[in-house]
Amino acid sequence: MQYIVAIAWIYVTLLMSATETSVVAGVMTFAMYCVFPLTILLYLMRSGKRKREKRQIEVATQQKPQQNLTQASPANSEAGDK
């Protein structure tokens, strides 16, 4: 849903910039009304997903050494019993 709104806003600002009197004014209109605000907005909207992904990676890396230790300890105890 967020991308539909962003695409619609890009379309609106593209039409706004096309109606400017010069190319420089059109480029500046597009940059100031579209590129910069959407970059910030989409970055902020994705921050929750970035945090979740980072947390999942941290949990996975913490569980991996524990799994290796649990797999290694039965093998060591069997070798010690023989």
Biopython code that builds the backbone (N, CA, C, O; Angstrom):
import numpy as np
from Bio.PDB.StructureBuilder import StructureBuilder

atoms = [
    (1, "MET", "N", (0.830, -1.196, 0.000)),
    (1, "MET", "CA", (0.000, 0.000, 0.000)),
    (1, "MET", "C", (0.871, 1.256, 0.000)),
    (1, "MET", "O", (0.561, 2.243, -0.668)),
    (2, "GLN", "N", (1.964, 1.202, 0.759)),
    (2, "GLN", "CA", (2.810, 2.386, 0.853)),
    (2, "GLN", "C", (3.450, 2.716, -0.475)),
    (2, "GLN", "O", (3.697, 3.884, -0.772)),
    (3, "TYR", "N", (3.724, 1.698, -1.282)),
    (3, "TYR", "CA", (4.364, 1.947, -2.560)),
    (3, "TYR", "C", (3.382, 2.516, -3.583)),
    (3, "TYR", "O", (3.785, 3.252, -4.484)),
    (4, "ILE", "N", (2.121, 2.188, -3.454)),
    (4, "ILE", "CA", (1.115, 2.754, -4.364)),
    (4, "ILE", "C", (1.017, 4.260, -4.162)),
    (4, "ILE", "O", (0.936, 5.020, -5.127)),
    (5, "VAL", "N", (1.024, 4.681, -2.916)),
    (5, "VAL", "CA", (0.977, 6.112, -2.611)),
    (5, "VAL", "C", (2.238, 6.804, -3.110)),
    (5, "VAL", "O", (2.170, 7.912, -3.641)),
    (6, "ALA", "N", (3.378, 6.162, -2.945)),
    (6, "ALA", "CA", (4.636, 6.744, -3.414)),
    (6, "ALA", "C", (4.646, 6.878, -4.932)),
    (6, "ALA", "O", (5.091, 7.898, -5.458)),
    (7, "ILE", "N", (4.165, 5.870, -5.637)),
    (7, "ILE", "CA", (4.109, 5.928, -7.096)),
    (7, "ILE", "C", (3.152, 7.019, -7.552)),
    (7, "ILE", "O", (3.440, 7.738, -8.508)),
    (8, "ALA", "N", (2.026, 7.146, -6.880)),
    (8, "ALA", "CA", (1.071, 8.201, -7.225)),
    (8, "ALA", "C", (1.690, 9.582, -7.002)),
    (8, "ALA", "O", (1.492, 10.493, -7.807)),
    (9, "TRP", "N", (2.438, 9.733, -5.908)),
    (9, "TRP", "CA", (3.071, 11.022, -5.638)),
    (9, "TRP", "C", (4.156, 11.331, -6.676)),
    (9, "TRP", "O", (4.319, 12.484, -7.075)),
    (10, "ILE", "N", (4.881, 10.329, -7.103)),
    (10, "ILE", "CA", (5.873, 10.530, -8.161)),
    (10, "ILE", "C", (5.188, 11.017, -9.432)),
    (10, "ILE", "O", (5.689, 11.919, -10.103)),
    (11, "TYR", "N", (4.056, 10.429, -9.761)),
    (11, "TYR", "CA", (3.307, 10.829, -10.948)),
    (11, "TYR", "C", (2.852, 12.285, -10.838)),
    (11, "TYR", "O", (2.984, 13.049, -11.795)),
    (12, "VAL", "N", (2.325, 12.668, -9.697)),
    (12, "VAL", "CA", (1.846, 14.034, -9.495)),
    (12, "VAL", "C", (2.998, 15.031, -9.619)),
    (12, "VAL", "O", (2.869, 16.050, -10.297)),
    (13, "THR", "N", (4.104, 14.741, -8.974)),
    (13, "THR", "CA", (5.228, 15.677, -9.030)),
    (13, "THR", "C", (5.875, 15.705, -10.412)),
    (13, "THR", "O", (6.419, 16.731, -10.819)),
    (14, "LEU", "N", (5.821, 14.599, -11.126)),
    (14, "LEU", "CA", (6.329, 14.591, -12.500)),
    (14, "LEU", "C", (5.496, 15.517, -13.385)),
    (14, "LEU", "O", (6.036, 16.255, -14.208)),
    (15, "LEU", "N", (4.178, 15.470, -13.206)),
    (15, "LEU", "CA", (3.323, 16.377, -13.965)),
    (15, "LEU", "C", (3.530, 17.829, -13.537)),
    (15, "LEU", "O", (3.493, 18.733, -14.373)),
    (16, "MET", "N", (3.746, 18.055, -12.248)),
    (16, "MET", "CA", (4.036, 19.408, -11.776)),
    (16, "MET", "C", (5.320, 19.937, -12.398)),
    (16, "MET", "O", (5.377, 21.085, -12.839)),
    (17, "SER", "N", (6.339, 19.106, -12.430)),
    (17, "SER", "CA", (7.619, 19.551, -12.971)),
    (17, "SER", "C", (7.556, 19.742, -14.482)),
    (17, "SER", "O", (8.300, 20.555, -15.030)),
    (18, "ALA", "N", (6.685, 19.009, -15.160)),
    (18, "ALA", "CA", (6.542, 19.165, -16.613)),
    (18, "ALA", "C", (5.908, 20.503, -16.977)),
    (18, "ALA", "O", (6.103, 20.995, -18.088)),
    (19, "THR", "N", (5.160, 21.090, -16.067)),
    (19, "THR", "CA", (4.499, 22.361, -16.361)),
    (19, "THR", "C", (5.352, 23.579, -16.010)),
    (19, "THR", "O", (4.936, 24.716, -16.234)),
    (20, "GLU", "N", (6.538, 23.344, -15.464)),
    (20, "GLU", "CA", (7.413, 24.474, -15.121)),
    (20, "GLU", "C", (7.904, 25.173, -16.390)),
    (20, "GLU", "O", (7.900, 24.592, -17.475)),
    (21, "THR", "N", (8.324, 26.423, -16.236)),
    (21, "THR", "CA", (8.707, 27.246, -17.393)),
    (21, "THR", "C", (10.079, 26.899, -17.946)),
    (21, "THR", "O", (10.337, 27.144, -19.124)),
    (22, "SER", "N", (10.970, 26.335, -17.130)),
    (22, "SER", "CA", (12.296, 25.968, -17.629)),
    (22, "SER", "C", (12.653, 24.562, -17.151)),
    (22, "SER", "O", (12.032, 24.017, -16.240)),
    (23, "VAL", "N", (13.654, 24.005, -17.785)),
    (23, "VAL", "CA", (14.094, 22.659, -17.413)),
    (23, "VAL", "C", (14.683, 22.649, -16.010)),
    (23, "VAL", "O", (14.442, 21.721, -15.238)),
    (24, "VAL", "N", (15.441, 23.663, -15.685)),
    (24, "VAL", "CA", (16.056, 23.743, -14.354)),
    (24, "VAL", "C", (14.978, 23.810, -13.281)),
    (24, "VAL", "O", (15.075, 23.134, -12.256)),
    (25, "ALA", "N", (13.958, 24.616, -13.512)),
    (25, "ALA", "CA", (12.857, 24.713, -12.541)),
    (25, "ALA", "C", (12.115, 23.380, -12.426)),
    (25, "ALA", "O", (11.693, 22.994, -11.336)),
    (26, "GLY", "N", (11.958, 22.685, -13.541)),
    (26, "GLY", "CA", (11.299, 21.375, -13.514)),
    (26, "GLY", "C", (12.095, 20.347, -12.733)),
    (26, "GLY", "O", (11.535, 19.576, -11.953)),
    (27, "VAL", "N", (13.394, 20.337, -12.945)),
    (27, "VAL", "CA", (14.250, 19.394, -12.214)),
    (27, "VAL", "C", (14.249, 19.722, -10.726)),
    (27, "VAL", "O", (14.169, 18.820, -9.892)),
    (28, "MET", "N", (14.336, 20.990, -10.395)),
    (28, "MET", "CA", (14.326, 21.374, -8.979)),
    (28, "MET", "C", (12.983, 21.062, -8.322)),
    (28, "MET", "O", (12.943, 20.622, -7.173)),
    (29, "THR", "N", (11.899, 21.283, -9.033)),
    (29, "THR", "CA", (10.574, 20.946, -8.495)),
    (29, "THR", "C", (10.483, 19.453, -8.219)),
    (29, "THR", "O", (10.020, 19.031, -7.160)),
    (30, "PHE", "N", (10.931, 18.661, -9.184)),
    (30, "PHE", "CA", (10.876, 17.205, -9.003)),
    (30, "PHE", "C", (11.762, 16.755, -7.843)),
    (30, "PHE", "O", (11.370, 15.895, -7.054)),
    (31, "ALA", "N", (12.947, 17.333, -7.745)),
    (31, "ALA", "CA", (13.861, 16.942, -6.669)),
    (31, "ALA", "C", (13.336, 17.367, -5.297)),
    (31, "ALA", "O", (13.368, 16.592, -4.341)),
    (32, "MET", "N", (12.853, 18.609, -5.216)),
    (32, "MET", "CA", (12.438, 19.136, -3.911)),
    (32, "MET", "C", (11.086, 18.593, -3.438)),
    (32, "MET", "O", (10.874, 18.447, -2.235)),
    (33, "TYR", "N", (10.179, 18.294, -4.356)),
    (33, "TYR", "CA", (8.859, 17.805, -3.966)),
    (33, "TYR", "C", (8.740, 16.293, -4.013)),
    (33, "TYR", "O", (7.816, 15.727, -3.428)),
    (34, "CYS", "N", (9.659, 15.632, -4.699)),
    (34, "CYS", "CA", (9.508, 14.192, -4.863)),
    (34, "CYS", "C", (10.688, 13.404, -4.303)),
    (34, "CYS", "O", (10.518, 12.612, -3.375)),
    (35, "VAL", "N", (11.854, 13.607, -4.842)),
    (35, "VAL", "CA", (12.992, 12.747, -4.525)),
    (35, "VAL", "C", (13.381, 12.836, -3.051)),
    (35, "VAL", "O", (13.450, 11.813, -2.368)),
    (36, "PHE", "N", (13.630, 14.020, -2.564)),
    (36, "PHE", "CA", (14.076, 14.171, -1.177)),
    (36, "PHE", "C", (13.003, 13.754, -0.158)),
    (36, "PHE", "O", (13.311, 12.984, 0.751)),
    (37, "PRO", "N", (11.762, 14.234, -0.278)),
    (37, "PRO", "CA", (10.758, 13.816, 0.707)),
    (37, "PRO", "C", (10.451, 12.317, 0.667)),
    (37, "PRO", "O", (10.285, 11.695, 1.716)),
    (38, "LEU", "N", (10.374, 11.730, -0.530)),
    (38, "LEU", "CA", (10.078, 10.301, -0.603)),
    (38, "LEU", "C", (11.227, 9.455, -0.084)),
    (38, "LEU", "O", (11.001, 8.395, 0.500)),
    (39, "THR", "N", (12.437, 9.902, -0.287)),
    (39, "THR", "CA", (13.583, 9.170, 0.250)),
    (39, "THR", "C", (13.505, 9.105, 1.767)),
    (39, "THR", "O", (13.690, 8.041, 2.357)),
    (40, "ILE", "N", (13.237, 10.219, 2.387)),
    (40, "ILE", "CA", (13.121, 10.266, 3.848)),
    (40, "ILE", "C", (11.922, 9.456, 4.321)),
    (40, "ILE", "O", (12.030, 8.689, 5.278)),
    (41, "LEU", "N", (10.788, 9.617, 3.663)),
    (41, "LEU", "CA", (9.568, 8.921, 4.070)),
    (41, "LEU", "C", (9.714, 7.407, 3.959)),
    (41, "LEU", "O", (9.364, 6.681, 4.889)),
    (42, "LEU", "N", (10.221, 6.935, 2.847)),
    (42, "LEU", "CA", (10.374, 5.490, 2.674)),
    (42, "LEU", "C", (11.424, 4.925, 3.621)),
    (42, "LEU", "O", (11.285, 3.792, 4.080)),
    (43, "TYR", "N", (12.459, 5.678, 3.919)),
    (43, "TYR", "CA", (13.461, 5.241, 4.892)),
    (43, "TYR", "C", (12.827, 5.064, 6.272)),
    (43, "TYR", "O", (13.071, 4.066, 6.951)),
    (44, "LEU", "N", (12.019, 6.034, 6.679)),
    (44, "LEU", "CA", (11.371, 5.952, 7.985)),
    (44, "LEU", "C", (10.326, 4.846, 8.034)),
    (44, "LEU", "O", (10.166, 4.189, 9.063)),
    (45, "MET", "N", (9.624, 4.637, 6.945)),
    (45, "MET", "CA", (8.597, 3.602, 6.917)),
    (45, "MET", "C", (9.209, 2.206, 6.964)),
    (45, "MET", "O", (8.550, 1.266, 7.408)),
    (46, "ARG", "N", (10.421, 2.053, 6.530)),
    (46, "ARG", "CA", (11.079, 0.754, 6.511)),
    (46, "ARG", "C", (11.888, 0.488, 7.778)),
    (46, "ARG", "O", (12.456, -0.594, 7.926)),
    (47, "SER", "N", (11.949, 1.446, 8.685)),
    (47, "SER", "CA", (12.788, 1.278, 9.873)),
    (47, "SER", "C", (12.322, 0.116, 10.750)),
    (47, "SER", "O", (13.157, -0.579, 11.330)),
    (48, "GLY", "N", (11.038, -0.109, 10.859)),
    (48, "GLY", "CA", (10.542, -1.230, 11.657)),
    (48, "GLY", "C", (10.978, -2.570, 11.095)),
    (48, "GLY", "O", (11.347, -3.473, 11.845)),
    (49, "LYS", "N", (10.937, -2.700, 9.790)),
    (49, "LYS", "CA", (11.356, -3.949, 9.157)),
    (49, "LYS", "C", (12.843, -4.170, 9.338)),
    (49, "LYS", "O", (13.278, -5.299, 9.567)),
    (50, "ARG", "N", (13.642, -3.097, 9.238)),
    (50, "ARG", "CA", (15.078, -3.228, 9.449)),
    (50, "ARG", "C", (15.379, -3.692, 10.873)),
    (50, "ARG", "O", (16.270, -4.515, 11.079)),
    (51, "LYS", "N", (14.643, -3.170, 11.857)),
    (51, "LYS", "CA", (14.859, -3.573, 13.248)),
    (51, "LYS", "C", (14.512, -5.043, 13.448)),
    (51, "LYS", "O", (15.241, -5.764, 14.130)),
    (52, "ARG", "N", (13.397, -5.497, 12.855)),
    (52, "ARG", "CA", (13.003, -6.897, 12.980)),
    (52, "ARG", "C", (14.040, -7.819, 12.341)),
    (52, "ARG", "O", (14.390, -8.852, 12.912)),
    (53, "GLU", "N", (14.528, -7.449, 11.161)),
    (53, "GLU", "CA", (15.543, -8.267, 10.490)),
    (53, "GLU", "C", (16.825, -8.331, 11.310)),
    (53, "GLU", "O", (17.443, -9.391, 11.413)),
    (54, "LYS", "N", (17.225, -7.219, 11.886)),
    (54, "LYS", "CA", (18.438, -7.185, 12.713)),
    (54, "LYS", "C", (18.266, -8.070, 13.940)),
    (54, "LYS", "O", (19.181, -8.801, 14.319)),
    (55, "ARG", "N", (17.090, -8.003, 14.560)),
    (55, "ARG", "CA", (16.812, -8.820, 15.741)),
    (55, "ARG", "C", (16.817, -10.310, 15.378)),
    (55, "ARG", "O", (17.324, -11.128, 16.146)),
    (56, "GLN", "N", (16.255, -10.669, 14.215)),
    (56, "GLN", "CA", (16.256, -12.070, 13.785)),
    (56, "GLN", "C", (17.675, -12.567, 13.545)),
    (56, "GLN", "O", (17.999, -13.706, 13.882)),
    (57, "ILE", "N", (18.510, -11.734, 12.975)),
    (57, "ILE", "CA", (19.902, -12.129, 12.736)),
    (57, "ILE", "C", (20.624, -12.333, 14.052)),
    (57, "ILE", "O", (21.388, -13.287, 14.198)),
    (58, "GLU", "N", (20.392, -11.444, 15.019)),
    (58, "GLU", "CA", (21.029, -11.585, 16.329)),
    (58, "GLU", "C", (20.587, -12.863, 17.022)),
    (58, "GLU", "O", (21.414, -13.566, 17.604)),
    (59, "VAL", "N", (19.298, -13.176, 16.969)),
    (59, "VAL", "CA", (18.791, -14.396, 17.599)),
    (59, "VAL", "C", (19.374, -15.625, 16.911)),
    (59, "VAL", "O", (19.747, -16.593, 17.573)),
    (60, "ALA", "N", (19.452, -15.585, 15.587)),
    (60, "ALA", "CA", (19.999, -16.723, 14.847)),
    (60, "ALA", "C", (21.473, -16.942, 15.171)),
    (60, "ALA", "O", (21.917, -18.082, 15.307)),
    (61, "THR", "N", (22.223, -15.867, 15.295)),
    (61, "THR", "CA", (23.647, -16.028, 15.610)),
    (61, "THR", "C", (23.860, -16.479, 17.054)),
    (61, "THR", "O", (24.845, -17.158, 17.343)),
    (62, "GLN", "N", (22.963, -16.119, 17.956)),
    (62, "GLN", "CA", (23.081, -16.584, 19.338)),
    (62, "GLN", "C", (22.698, -18.047, 19.460)),
    (62, "GLN", "O", (23.281, -18.769, 20.268)),
    (63, "GLN", "N", (21.735, -18.497, 18.678)),
    (63, "GLN", "CA", (21.286, -19.884, 18.754)),
    (63, "GLN", "C", (22.258, -20.836, 18.066)),
    (63, "GLN", "O", (22.381, -21.994, 18.466)),
    (64, "LYS", "N", (22.940, -20.363, 17.049)),
    (64, "LYS", "CA", (23.842, -21.226, 16.289)),
    (64, "LYS", "C", (24.995, -21.749, 17.146)),
    (64, "LYS", "O", (25.251, -22.953, 17.114)),
    (65, "PRO", "N", (25.706, -20.911, 17.913)),
    (65, "PRO", "CA", (26.769, -21.468, 18.768)),
    (65, "PRO", "C", (26.224, -22.418, 19.827)),
    (65, "PRO", "O", (26.885, -23.400, 20.163)),
    (66, "GLN", "N", (25.050, -22.152, 20.353)),
    (66, "GLN", "CA", (24.453, -23.039, 21.343)),
    (66, "GLN", "C", (24.144, -24.401, 20.726)),
    (66, "GLN", "O", (24.348, -25.431, 21.368)),
    (67, "GLN", "N", (23.657, -24.412, 19.490)),
    (67, "GLN", "CA", (23.376, -25.672, 18.814)),
    (67, "GLN", "C", (24.661, -26.451, 18.580)),
    (67, "GLN", "O", (24.690, -27.673, 18.728)),
    (68, "ASN", "N", (25.725, -25.741, 18.213)),
    (68, "ASN", "CA", (27.011, -26.403, 17.995)),
    (68, "ASN", "C", (27.545, -27.005, 19.291)),
    (68, "ASN", "O", (28.126, -28.090, 19.273)),
    (69, "LEU", "N", (27.353, -26.314, 20.416)),
    (69, "LEU", "CA", (27.816, -26.828, 21.698)),
    (69, "LEU", "C", (27.021, -28.058, 22.113)),
    (69, "LEU", "O", (27.595, -29.024, 22.615)),
    (70, "THR", "N", (25.708, -28.033, 21.908)),
    (70, "THR", "CA", (24.890, -29.183, 22.297)),
    (70, "THR", "C", (25.187, -30.380, 21.416)),
    (70, "THR", "O", (25.112, -31.517, 21.882)),
    (71, "GLN", "N", (25.522, -30.154, 20.159)),
    (71, "GLN", "CA", (25.865, -31.257, 19.281)),
    (71, "GLN", "C", (27.254, -31.796, 19.609)),
    (71, "GLN", "O", (27.496, -32.996, 19.476)),
    (72, "ALA", "N", (28.157, -30.936, 20.030)),
    (72, "ALA", "CA", (29.524, -31.355, 20.321)),
    (72, "ALA", "C", (29.620, -32.062, 21.673)),
    (72, "ALA", "O", (30.445, -32.964, 21.821)),
    (73, "SER", "N", (28.811, -31.688, 22.662)),
    (73, "SER", "CA", (28.933, -32.274, 23.990)),
    (73, "SER", "C", (28.530, -33.739, 24.042)),
    (73, "SER", "O", (29.205, -34.488, 24.749)),
    (74, "PRO", "N", (27.485, -34.223, 23.356)),
    (74, "PRO", "CA", (27.241, -35.678, 23.391)),
    (74, "PRO", "C", (28.374, -36.469, 22.745)),
    (74, "PRO", "O", (28.707, -37.564, 23.197)),
    (75, "ALA", "N", (28.955, -35.926, 21.709)),
    (75, "ALA", "CA", (30.057, -36.624, 21.055)),
    (75, "ALA", "C", (31.259, -36.709, 22.000)),
    (75, "ALA", "O", (31.944, -37.731, 22.059)),
    (76, "ASN", "N", (31.503, -35.630, 22.733)),
    (76, "ASN", "CA", (32.627, -35.635, 23.680)),
    (76, "ASN", "C", (32.360, -36.588, 24.840)),
    (76, "ASN", "O", (33.271, -37.275, 25.301)),
    (77, "SER", "N", (31.126, -36.632, 25.310)),
    (77, "SER", "CA", (30.815, -37.523, 26.440)),
    (77, "SER", "C", (30.876, -38.989, 26.011)),
    (77, "SER", "O", (31.270, -39.849, 26.799)),
    (78, "GLU", "N", (30.489, -39.276, 24.773)),
    (78, "GLU", "CA", (30.599, -40.649, 24.279)),
    (78, "GLU", "C", (32.063, -41.060, 24.146)),
    (78, "GLU", "O", (32.427, -42.196, 24.450)),
    (79, "ALA", "N", (32.889, -40.137, 23.694)),
    (79, "ALA", "CA", (34.316, -40.440, 23.546)),
    (79, "ALA", "C", (34.951, -40.651, 24.925)),
    (79, "ALA", "O", (35.860, -41.470, 25.062)),
    (80, "GLY", "N", (34.497, -39.943, 25.917)),
    (80, "GLY", "CA", (35.036, -40.088, 27.269)),
    (80, "GLY", "C", (34.573, -41.369, 27.920)),
    (80, "GLY", "O", (35.288, -41.924, 28.754)),
    (81, "ASP", "N", (33.378, -41.864, 27.558)),
    (81, "ASP", "CA", (32.856, -43.099, 28.145)),
    (81, "ASP", "C", (33.588, -44.324, 27.624)),
    (81, "ASP", "O", (33.689, -45.321, 28.339)),
    (82, "LYS", "N", (34.088, -44.284, 26.432)),
    (82, "LYS", "CA", (34.747, -45.456, 25.836)),
    (82, "LYS", "C", (36.077, -45.650, 26.414)),
    (82, "LYS", "O", (36.784, -46.585, 26.038)),
]
sb = StructureBuilder()
sb.init_structure("model")
sb.init_model(0)
sb.init_chain("A")
sb.init_seg("    ")
for serial, (resi, resn, name, xyz) in enumerate(atoms, 1):
    if name == "N":
        sb.init_residue(resn, " ", resi, " ")
    sb.init_atom(name, np.array(xyz, "f"), 0.0, 1.0, " ", f" {name:<3s}", serial, name[0])
structure = sb.get_structure()
